Amino acid sequence: MSFDQPYAGMRVVDLSQGVAGPYAAMLLAQHGADVIKIEPADGDWARKLGQEYGDQSAFTVAANLGKRSISMDLKHPGCRAVLDKMIREADVFIEGFRPGVTDRLGYSYERLKEVNPKLIYVSVSGFGQAGLMRERPAMDPLLQAFTGFMSENIGGDDIPHRTPLIMIDMSTALYAQQAIAAALFAVRDQSVGRKIDVSLMEAAAAVQAVRLMDSYLEGPYRAASAPSGTFKTMDGWLQMIVVKNHEFERLCKAVGWTGFLIDARFATNSARREQADVLRAAAQDLFAGGTTSHWQAVLTEAGVQNEKVQTYREFAEHPQTEAVDAIAWLDQGGTNQLWPVPNVPGLARLENGTQRAAAPGLGEHTRQILHDLGYESAAIEQLMADGVVS
């Protein structure tokens, strides 16, 4: 065991598709686990989500780095014997089907814990394992709507908007991975494993904890401080945050707002929140008269928090991003360009050409995985001929 690869020697069987379950399993792979991704013959549906690059997409590259892929027909009667072999040697099993599907396929927790008593069994669902909505489809935008996020993410057009960064899928993966990590630590002293249920709905609530509580107790969103916000400049947009009294004083002195400094209506943050419309209008008029770089220089010199609203390309190519190695530039195939893949915080940086830094092609490791399970070449060919694997 090492700090870089603490899960070396562990095996994870990943039946999940999309982002939430696969990303959680990917994090285990990045910690050194042997993660076997099981896909149907036509692949994880996320391979065809958004722009396709060969048999990859941005979704599958992000969620499957460091895994091995085997293509199997879970409905084939001959599949159970192969999968049971994997389960006997596995530490973690992850599935992301709608509640009840794995039971019907024959891979329920009750059965698999008989195969491997110390197995950590993880179910990732949309709305949870109980309730009237348990079997409803649940992609990220639907959970953004259901859990209240969109009701407060109102644009200038007065329309509720979703965010495209699949924050609920990603946060579900993070909550799942931390639960798995704790279970792997605890199971060392136990004779049996456990089942972990994680849903997108619960993760969405948890990641929005502050806003959920504030909104429930105080009503719709109001900025926590003023004149914080996003403002149009002559050539772009600027984000500014002004919270503490001394920050407001610095802003006023830097931009010549001497009247605001002596006006009691703006003496405290709570008072400024009551006058947010006045302050925001003044700030917008001010910033519209100069370039983003000009106002960045003025505000930074004054010690006022601010940042240019950048594109993803600008962020990926920014000197600060490069200075901390936030992005790994990887060859994933499907395009002549290198992919800007974010390094996972706290882990060793991804190195192009290594297994950790490669997302597997569909069924790329089918033969290798079967060989590792003890199947001879003739048996592997028979499994393929029978349609058990491909």
C-alpha positions in Angstrom: 0.0 0.0 0.0 1.2 3.5 -0.8 -0.2 7.0 -0.6 -0.4 7.2 -4.4 -2.1 3.8 -4.8 -3.8 2.9 -1.5 -6.4 0.7 -3.2 -3.8 -1.4 -5.1 -4.9 -5.0 -5.0 -8.6 -4.2 -4.7 -11.1 -5.0 -7.4 -14.2 -3.1 -8.3 -17.0 -4.4 -10.5 -18.7 -1.5 -12.1 -22.1 -2.1 -13.8 -23.1 1.5 -13.7 -23.5 3.8 -16.8 -23.8 7.5 -17.4 -21.8 9.7 -15.0 -22.6 9.3 -11.3 -21.7 5.6 -10.7 -18.9 5.5 -13.3 -17.2 8.7 -11.9 -17.3 7.2 -8.4 -15.7 4.0 -9.7 -13.2 6.1 -11.7 -12.0 7.7 -8.4 -11.4 4.3 -7.0 -9.3 3.4 -10.1 -7.3 6.6 -9.6 -6.5 5.4 -6.1 -5.1 2.2 -7.5 -8.1 -0.2 -7.6 -8.6 -2.6 -10.5 -11.9 -1.4 -11.8 -13.7 -3.6 -14.3 -16.3 -1.7 -16.3 -19.0 -4.0 -17.6 -20.9 -2.7 -20.6 -23.5 -4.1 -23.0 -22.6 -4.9 -26.6 -23.6 -1.4 -27.7 -21.7 0.2 -24.8 -22.4 2.5 -21.9 -25.1 4.9 -23.2 -22.9 7.9 -22.2 -20.5 6.9 -25.1 -23.1 8.4 -27.4 -24.0 11.4 -25.2 -23.0 14.7 -26.8 -20.2 14.9 -29.4 -18.9 11.4 -30.2 -15.1 10.8 -30.7 -14.9 7.3 -31.9 -16.5 5.3 -29.1 -15.8 8.0 -26.5 -17.4 11.2 -25.4 -16.4 13.8 -22.9 -18.7 12.0 -20.4 -17.0 8.6 -20.8 -13.4 10.0 -20.8 -14.1 11.9 -17.5 -15.9 9.0 -15.8 -13.7 6.0 -16.9 -10.1 6.9 -16.7 -8.0 4.0 -15.4 -10.6 1.3 -15.8 -10.7 -1.9 -17.9 -13.7 -2.6 -20.0 -15.4 -5.9 -20.8 -18.6 -6.2 -22.9 -21.1 -8.7 -21.5 -24.8 -9.5 -22.0 -26.2 -9.5 -18.5 -29.4 -11.1 -19.7 -27.6 -14.1 -21.1 -27.9 -17.2 -18.9 -24.2 -17.9 -19.2 -23.3 -14.5 -17.9 -24.0 -15.2 -14.2 -21.1 -17.7 -13.9 -18.6 -15.2 -15.3 -19.8 -12.4 -13.2 -19.9 -14.5 -10.0 -16.2 -15.3 -10.6 -15.5 -11.5 -10.6 -17.7 -11.0 -7.5 -15.9 -13.6 -5.5 -12.6 -11.7 -5.9 -14.2 -8.2 -5.7 -14.2 -5.7 -2.9 -16.8 -3.3 -4.3 -19.8 -3.8 -6.7 -21.5 -0.7 -8.2 -24.7 -0.7 -10.1 -26.8 2.2 -11.4 -30.0 0.7 -12.7 -33.5 1.7 -11.7 -34.5 0.0 -8.4 -35.5 -3.6 -8.9 -33.6 -4.1 -12.2 -30.5 -5.8 -10.7 -32.8 -8.0 -8.6 -34.5 -9.2 -11.8 -31.2 -9.8 -13.5 -30.0 -12.0 -10.6 -27.5 -9.6 -9.0 -29.3 -8.4 -5.9 -27.4 -7.6 -2.7 -29.0 -10.6 -1.0 -27.6 -13.0 -3.6 -24.2 -11.4 -4.1 -23.5 -11.3 -0.4 -23.8 -15.1 -0.4 -21.2 -15.2 -3.2 -19.0 -12.7 -1.3 -20.0 -11.9 2.3 -17.5 -9.0 2.6 -18.7 -7.3 -0.6 -19.4 -3.5 -0.5 -22.5 -3.2 -2.7 -23.3 0.2 -4.0 -26.6 1.2 -5.6 -26.8 4.6 -7.4 -30.4 5.6 -8.3 -32.2 8.7 -9.3 -34.9 9.2 -6.7 -33.9 6.6 -4.2 -34.9 3.0 -3.5 -38.4 3.8 -2.0 -41.4 6.0 -2.8 -43.7 6.6 -5.7 -40.9 8.1 -7.8 -38.3 5.3 -7.3 -38.6 4.0 -10.9 -38.8 7.3 -12.7 -35.9 8.2 -15.1 -33.7 10.8 -13.5 -31.0 12.6 -15.4 -29.2 15.6 -14.0 -31.4 18.4 -15.4 -34.6 16.7 -14.0 -33.0 16.7 -10.5 -32.0 20.3 -10.9 -35.7 21.1 -11.5 -37.1 18.7 -8.8 -34.8 19.7 -5.9 -35.2 23.5 -6.2 -32.0 24.5 -7.9 -33.6 25.9 -11.1 -36.2 27.9 -9.1 -33.4 30.1 -7.8 -31.2 30.0 -10.9 -33.2 32.7 -12.6 -31.6 34.4 -15.6 -32.1 38.0 -16.8 -34.9 36.7 -18.9 -36.8 35.7 -15.7 -36.7 32.0 -16.8 -35.4 29.3 -14.5 -32.2 27.8 -16.0 -30.3 24.6 -15.4 -26.6 24.6 -15.3 -24.9 22.4 -17.9 -22.0 21.2 -15.7 -23.9 18.1 -14.5 -23.3 19.1 -10.9 -25.8 16.6 -9.5 -24.2 13.6 -11.2 -20.7 14.7 -10.1 -21.7 15.4 -6.5 -23.5 12.1 -6.4 -20.3 10.4 -7.4 -18.3 12.3 -4.8 -20.8 11.3 -2.0 -20.8 7.7 -3.2 -17.0 7.5 -3.3 -16.6 8.9 0.3 -19.2 6.4 1.5 -17.3 3.6 -0.2 -13.9 4.8 1.2 -15.4 4.7 4.8 -16.9 1.3 4.2 -13.6 -0.1 2.9 -11.9 1.1 6.1 -14.6 -0.4 8.3 -15.0 -3.7 6.6 -11.4 -4.7 7.5 -12.7 -5.5 11.0 -16.0 -7.0 10.0 -17.1 -10.4 8.9 -19.6 -9.0 6.4 -19.8 -6.1 4.0 -22.7 -3.7 3.6 -25.1 -2.2 1.1 -24.8 1.6 0.3 -27.7 3.5 -1.3 -26.9 6.8 -2.9 -29.4 8.8 -5.0 -29.1 11.8 -7.2 -32.0 13.4 -5.3 -30.2 13.0 -1.9 -26.9 14.2 -3.3 -28.6 17.2 -4.9 -30.1 18.1 -1.5 -26.8 17.7 0.3 -24.8 19.8 -2.2 -27.4 22.6 -2.0 -27.6 22.4 1.9 -27.0 26.1 2.5 -29.3 27.4 -0.1 -32.0 24.8 0.7 -32.0 25.9 4.4 -31.8 29.6 3.7 -34.6 29.5 1.1 -36.9 27.3 3.3 -36.5 29.7 6.2 -36.2 33.1 4.5 -37.8 32.7 1.1 -36.3 33.1 -2.5 -32.7 33.8 -3.0 -31.2 37.2 -2.2 -27.6 38.0 -2.6 -25.6 37.5 0.6 -23.8 40.7 0.1 -24.0 43.9 -2.0 -22.9 45.1 -4.5 -21.6 41.6 -5.2 -22.5 40.2 -8.6 -21.7 39.8 -12.3 -21.3 43.1 -14.3 -21.0 43.9 -18.0 -17.9 45.8 -19.0 -16.9 47.3 -22.3 -15.5 44.0 -23.6 -16.8 41.2 -21.3 -18.0 40.4 -17.9 -16.6 40.9 -14.4 -17.5 39.0 -11.2 -17.1 41.0 -7.9 -17.6 40.1 -4.3 -17.9 42.7 -1.6 -18.8 41.2 1.9 -17.0 42.9 4.7 -17.3 46.6 5.7 -13.6 47.3 5.0 -14.0 45.7 1.5 -16.9 48.1 0.7 -14.7 51.0 2.0 -11.9 49.9 -0.3 -14.2 49.7 -3.3 -15.7 53.2 -2.6 -12.3 54.8 -2.3 -10.9 53.0 -5.4 -13.8 54.1 -7.7 -14.7 57.4 -6.2 -17.9 56.5 -4.4 -17.4 59.1 -1.6 -21.1 59.6 -1.1 -21.7 56.0 -0.3 -19.0 56.0 2.3 -20.8 58.6 4.5 -24.4 57.4 3.9 -25.8 55.3 6.8 -27.8 53.2 4.4 -24.6 51.5 3.4 -22.8 51.2 6.7 -23.2 47.4 7.2 -23.6 44.4 5.0 -27.1 43.8 6.2 -28.0 47.4 5.4 -26.3 47.2 2.0 -28.4 44.1 1.2 -31.5 46.2 1.7 -30.1 48.7 -0.9 -28.8 46.0 -3.3 -30.7 47.4 -6.3 -29.2 50.9 -5.8 -25.7 49.5 -5.4 -25.9 47.1 -8.3 -27.2 49.8 -10.7 -24.3 52.1 -9.6 -21.8 49.3 -10.1 -23.2 48.4 -13.6 -23.0 52.0 -14.7 -19.5 52.2 -13.5 -18.1 49.0 -15.0 -19.8 49.6 -18.4 -17.4 52.5 -18.8 -14.2 50.5 -18.9 -12.6 47.3 -20.0 -12.5 44.1 -17.9 -8.7 44.3 -17.6 -8.9 48.0 -16.4 -11.4 47.2 -13.7 -9.5 44.1 -12.7 -6.4 46.2 -12.1 -8.3 48.8 -10.1 -10.1 46.4 -7.9 -7.2 44.1 -7.4 -5.0 47.0 -6.4 -7.7 48.0 -3.9 -7.9 44.5 -2.4 -11.5 43.9 -3.7 -12.2 40.3 -4.8 -12.9 40.2 -8.5 -12.4 37.9 -11.5 -12.9 38.0 -15.2 -15.7 35.7 -16.5 -13.6 33.3 -18.6 -14.5 30.6 -21.1 -13.4 27.0 -20.4 -10.7 27.4 -23.1 -9.3 30.6 -21.4 -9.3 28.8 -18.0 -7.6 25.6 -19.4 -4.8 27.8 -21.0 -4.4 30.3 -18.1 -0.9 30.5 -16.5 -2.4 29.9 -13.0 -4.1 26.7 -14.2 -0.7 25.6 -15.6 1.2 26.7 -12.5 -0.8 24.3 -10.3 -1.1 21.5 -12.9 -4.9 21.6 -12.8 -5.2 20.2 -16.3 -3.6 17.1 -17.8 -3.4 17.1 -21.6 -4.1 13.6 -22.7 -4.4 11.6 -25.9 -7.7 9.8 -25.8 -8.2 9.0 -29.5 -11.1 10.1 -31.7 -9.5 13.4 -32.4 -6.0 14.8 -33.2 -6.2 17.2 -30.3 -5.1 16.5 -26.8 -8.0 16.4 -24.3 -7.8 18.9 -21.4 -8.7 16.5 -18.5 -8.7 18.0 -15.0 -6.5 16.3 -12.5 -8.3 14.9 -9.5 -7.4 17.2 -6.5 -5.2 15.5 -4.0 -4.1 12.7 -6.3 -0.9 12.2 -8.4 -1.1 14.0 -11.7 -2.3 12.1 -14.8 0.5 11.2 -17.2 -0.2 10.8 -20.8 0.2 7.2 -22.0 -0.4 5.5 -18.6 -3.3 3.3 -17.7 -4.5 5.8 -15.1 -4.8 8.4 -17.9 -6.7 6.4 -20.4 -10.4 5.7 -20.7 -10.9 2.2 -22.2 -12.6 1.5 -25.5 -15.7 -0.6 -25.5 -14.8 -4.2 -24.6 -11.1 -3.3 -24.9 -10.0 -5.7 -22.1 -12.6 -8.5 -22.5 -10.1 -11.2 -23.3 -7.6 -10.0 -20.7 -10.2 -9.9 -17.9 -11.5 -13.4 -18.7 -7.9 -14.7 -18.8 -7.3 -13.1 -15.4 -10.4 -14.9 -14.1 -8.9 -18.3 -15.1 -10.5 -18.9 -18.5 -8.4 -20.6 -21.1 -8.4 -19.3 -24.7 -10.8 -22.0 -25.9 -13.3 -21.2 -23.2 -13.0 -17.5 -24.0 -13.7 -18.2 -27.7 -16.8 -20.2 -26.7 -18.1 -17.4 -24.5 -17.8 -15.1 -27.4 -19.4 -17.5 -29.8 -22.3 -18.0 -27.4 -22.8 -14.2 -27.1 -22.0 -14.1 -23.4 -19.2 -11.6 -24.0 -18.1 -9.6 -27.0 
